[in-house]
């Protein structure tokens, strides 16, 4: 009885596993700029803050979400280049942001999920 249950479970998993390979995606590359940091820092520290992996990942997610529902980050293709400005509020220091960040976004292609295999 145990072997029969296990065999039927494995068979069911194999039948349904084929549908996951049928998922197709739409890809889109976006180029955008991040916002400057909130506080004034030395030029080296401000550049490091702007180029952090966390910052790029967070802005990459925002860039893809501007495309609409269902868009997600596939990868960050280019981190861009840092651009720094002198603080305008009288503080000594700089505020930096990344310019020309290239992000590849993906979305499930409409109609590719939920269909029977072999039918388009």
VMD Tcl script that draws the C-alpha trace (Angstrom):
set ca {
  {0.00 0.00 0.00}
  {2.84 2.39 0.90}
  {4.61 1.70 -2.40}
  {1.41 2.32 -4.32}
  {0.90 5.72 -2.62}
  {4.50 6.68 -3.27}
  {4.30 5.58 -6.91}
  {1.06 7.51 -7.48}
  {2.56 10.62 -5.85}
  {5.66 10.48 -8.05}
  {3.51 9.95 -11.15}
  {1.31 12.93 -10.28}
  {4.34 15.14 -9.69}
  {5.83 14.16 -13.04}
  {2.59 14.96 -14.85}
  {2.25 18.40 -13.31}
  {5.95 19.26 -13.51}
  {5.73 19.64 -17.29}
  {3.54 22.73 -16.96}
  {6.23 24.72 -15.17}
  {8.50 24.50 -18.21}
  {5.79 26.10 -20.35}
  {6.06 29.47 -18.57}
  {7.33 32.17 -20.91}
  {8.62 35.57 -19.91}
  {8.76 39.03 -21.44}
  {12.04 40.89 -20.81}
  {12.63 44.64 -20.89}
  {15.77 46.69 -20.23}
  {15.40 50.02 -18.44}
  {17.89 52.82 -17.88}
  {17.30 55.20 -14.98}
  {19.01 57.26 -12.29}
  {18.84 56.77 -8.53}
  {18.06 59.64 -6.17}
  {20.81 61.45 -4.24}
  {21.56 60.35 -0.71}
  {19.73 62.12 2.11}
  {22.72 63.43 4.04}
  {25.88 65.26 3.11}
  {29.09 63.22 3.41}
  {32.64 63.36 2.18}
  {32.87 62.66 -1.55}
  {34.33 59.19 -1.03}
  {31.69 58.18 1.55}
  {28.84 59.63 -0.54}
  {30.04 57.73 -3.62}
  {30.26 54.49 -1.60}
  {26.73 55.03 -0.25}
  {25.32 55.61 -3.73}
  {27.06 52.52 -5.16}
  {26.00 50.07 -2.42}
  {24.52 46.80 -3.71}
  {21.51 47.27 -1.42}
  {20.78 50.72 -2.88}
  {21.05 49.49 -6.47}
  {18.85 46.47 -5.74}
  {16.20 48.64 -4.06}
  {16.10 51.16 -6.90}
  {16.18 48.35 -9.49}
  {13.03 46.92 -7.94}
  {11.39 50.37 -8.05}
  {12.38 50.84 -11.70}
  {10.76 47.54 -12.69}
  {7.63 48.20 -10.63}
  {7.04 51.42 -12.58}
  {6.31 49.23 -15.61}
  {3.16 47.92 -13.96}
  {1.82 44.89 -12.15}
  {3.91 41.73 -12.36}
  {7.27 43.21 -13.37}
  {10.29 41.99 -11.37}
  {14.07 42.46 -11.49}
  {15.87 39.76 -13.44}
  {19.32 41.32 -13.08}
  {21.17 44.62 -12.84}
  {23.18 44.79 -16.06}
  {25.11 48.01 -15.39}
  {25.61 49.81 -12.07}
  {26.02 53.14 -13.83}
  {28.42 55.88 -12.85}
  {28.41 57.99 -9.69}
  {27.57 61.67 -10.00}
  {28.17 63.96 -7.01}
  {26.92 67.47 -6.27}
  {27.98 69.88 -3.54}
  {25.34 70.17 -0.82}
  {23.23 73.28 -1.37}
  {22.07 73.74 2.22}
  {25.41 75.17 3.41}
  {26.79 71.91 4.83}
  {30.24 70.80 3.85}
  {30.12 67.67 1.74}
  {28.52 65.99 -1.21}
  {25.35 64.13 -2.18}
  {25.82 61.42 -4.81}
  {23.57 59.30 -6.99}
  {24.10 56.68 -9.69}
  {23.39 57.72 -13.25}
  {22.45 55.44 -16.19}
  {21.73 52.29 -14.17}
  {20.58 49.52 -16.55}
  {18.14 46.96 -15.13}
  {16.64 43.95 -16.90}
  {13.03 43.40 -15.85}
  {10.86 40.37 -16.52}
  {7.18 39.53 -16.46}
  {5.25 36.34 -17.16}
  {3.95 36.45 -20.72}
  {0.15 36.71 -20.69}
  {-1.46 33.42 -21.67}
  {1.61 31.26 -21.09}
  {0.49 29.94 -17.70}
  {-2.56 27.81 -17.10}
  {-2.82 26.43 -20.62}
  {-2.58 22.80 -21.54}
  {0.85 21.70 -22.82}
  {1.17 21.90 -26.57}
  {-1.69 24.36 -27.04}
  {-0.97 28.04 -27.76}
}
mol new
graphics top color blue
foreach p $ca { graphics top sphere $p radius 0.5 }
foreach p [lrange $ca 0 end-1] q [lrange $ca 1 end] { graphics top cylinder $p $q radius 0.2 }
display resetview
